[in-house]
């Protein structure tokens, strides 16, 4: 289901999260350059189907599932972020007010898209005002085209480590499983971050969560 971008204040979001203890909601924003597969990634997660061609449309989708015995609702903002400095900072600030976590997507066949993600993750970290405050996962997409690779797996992983993010390299075209790991991995980080803010988890719990994201199998 496609809906308009909600304008929720931080206080409103906290009340919504705390109002229903049995239902978990997570706002997830996708960023990245054009034609890297953001919409394909989103639709693959929502429907298990792969669709290769999309228009330049910004939408928010809602999807409910039962995860670990708990009803979970994902609100996914498939965004078209300005890549130039003009307007990009305001746009990212707006997303930070809405999103609980981010997925930053680049194509392993397009070094320019990798550089866009590098810039976007730095903007997010600077805008949040605290490194690691916002859960982020960096995704190298189009692994099925690795014979045309221009960005190595090591480069993607090192970037993620340097900015305290999770990392996956997947093919949205080839398999649903890798896409599922991305969204569920980010959900784990969001839950750990919320628990830390409430003071109900120690640093060891956060380390376990981040290690789980980095350690999960990346080859489908």
N, C-alpha and C positions, 0 to 999 in steps of 0.2 A: 504494500500500500504506500502510495506517495503522499506526503503531507508537506505543508509549508514549514519553513524553519521556525521553530518556537523561540520566543524571546523570554527565556527563564532567568530570573535573578538567582545568584548563588543561594540565597535564603529559600527561595521557592524550590530549588532543586533538592536542598537538604530535606525539606519537609516532605517532598515527594518520595525520596528514598527511604525516609524513616517512617512514613505513614503506613506502609504495608510491609511488615516484617517477613512475610512469606513470599513476596514477589521481588525479584531483583531486576533493576533496570540499569542499562548502561548506554550512554550516548557515545558513539564512536564516529570520528571524522576521518575520512580518507583524503590524503594530500598526495601530490606528485605532478609531474609534467603531463602534457597531453599524450595520449596514445600509449600509455604504459600498462593499461589494463585495470584501472581502478574500478570502472563499472563492471567489467567482466568478473573481477574478483568478488564484488558485491553480489551480483546476480548468481554467481556460482554458489556462494554461501546461502543465499536465500532460497534458491530453487534446485540446486545441484546440477543445473544445466549450464553449458558454456555457450555464450553468444559472443561472437567476435567483433561485431561492428556496433558502434553506438554514436549518437549525436552528441553535440557539446551541450549537455543538459545537466543542471544541478538539481539534485533531489534528495529528500530524506525518506528512507524506507524503515518500516517497523516490522520486526520478526520476533515471534515468541517460540520458545522451546522449553523443555524440561531438562535441566542440567544438574547432575548430582542430586536428583530428587526435588529440585526447587524450580518453580516457574521463573523463567528468565526472559526478559524482553530487551532486544537490541534495537536501538534507534541509530541508523547508519546514515551519516551525511556524506553522500558521494559528491565531492565539491570540485569546483573549478576555481582554483586560487590564482590570483594574479602573480605571475612569476617575476615581474619587474618590481623594483623597490617602490614605485608609485602605487600606493593602495594595498600592497601586500601586508604591511605591518598592521593596518587597521583590520584587515580581513582575518588575520591570524588571532588578533586580540579578541575579535568577535567569536571565533571558534573556541578559544580557550575558555570563554565564559560559558559555553554550551557543553563542550565535550568532556567526558570523563577520561578519554584516552584517544590516541591517534595511531593510524596506520599510514606510514609513508611509503609510497610505492615507486620503484624505478624499474626500467627494463634493463636486463643484463646485456642487451644488444645495443644500448644507447647510452654512451658515457655522459652526454649532456643531461639526460634525465637523472643520472646518479648525482651530478653536480647540483641539480635543482633540489634533490632531497637533502643533500649536505647543507644547502642554504636554508631550507625550510626547517630542518631540525635545530639549527643554530638560532633561528628566529624564535622558535617555540621555547627553547631553553632560556633565551634572554627575556622573552615576554613573561614567562611564568615566574621569573625572579628567583627561582630556586632550582638548581640542577637536580633532576630526578623527581621533581614534584609531580609532573604529569606523565603517566604511563605512555610509552611510545614503542611501537614495533616497526622496524624497517624491513621492507619486503623487496627482495629482488625477484621480479616476475619474468616470465617467458623462458623458463629453464628448458623447455622443449626445443628452443632455438639456440642451445648452448654452442653449436658449431659456428654461430655468428657472434659469440660472446665478445664484448669489449670491456666488461667489468668482471673481475675475478671474484670468486666467493670470499677469498681472504680480504679483499678491499671492503666488501660489504660488511663482513663481520667485524673488521677493525674499526670502521666508522661507527657501528652500533656500540661497540665497547667503549670508544672514546667519548660518547655522549650519553652513556648509561641507558641504552635502549636494548630491547630484544631484537633478534634477527632471524629471518627465515628466507630461504631461497626456494621458490616454488614454480609450478606451471599451472596457472588457472585453466589453461586449455586442456591439459592432460588429465588432471585428477581433482576430485572434490576434497580428498583427505587433507592435502597440504593446506588448502584454503581454510578448512575447518580448524586445523591446528593454529593458524594465525589468529582467528577471531577468539577461539577459546583461550589461547595463550594471553591475549590482551585482556580478556575478561578476568583471568587469574591475577594479573598485575593490578587491575582496577580494584578487585576485591581486597588484595593485600594493602594497597594504598589507602583505601577507606578504613580498613582495620587499624592501620598505623595511626591515621589521623584521630581515630577514636581512642587510641591508647590501649588497644586490646591485643596487640601483637608486638613482639620485639624485633630487633634488627635481624635475628637469625631467620625469622619467618620470611622477611623480605628477600634475604639472600637465597633461601630455598626456592622461592618463587621465580626470581630472576634466573637462577641456575637451571630451573626446569625449562624455562623458555629457550635458553641458549642450548640446552642439552637435548631437546627433542629432536627426533629424526627429521632431517631435512630432505632426504632422498625418498621420493615416493616409491 
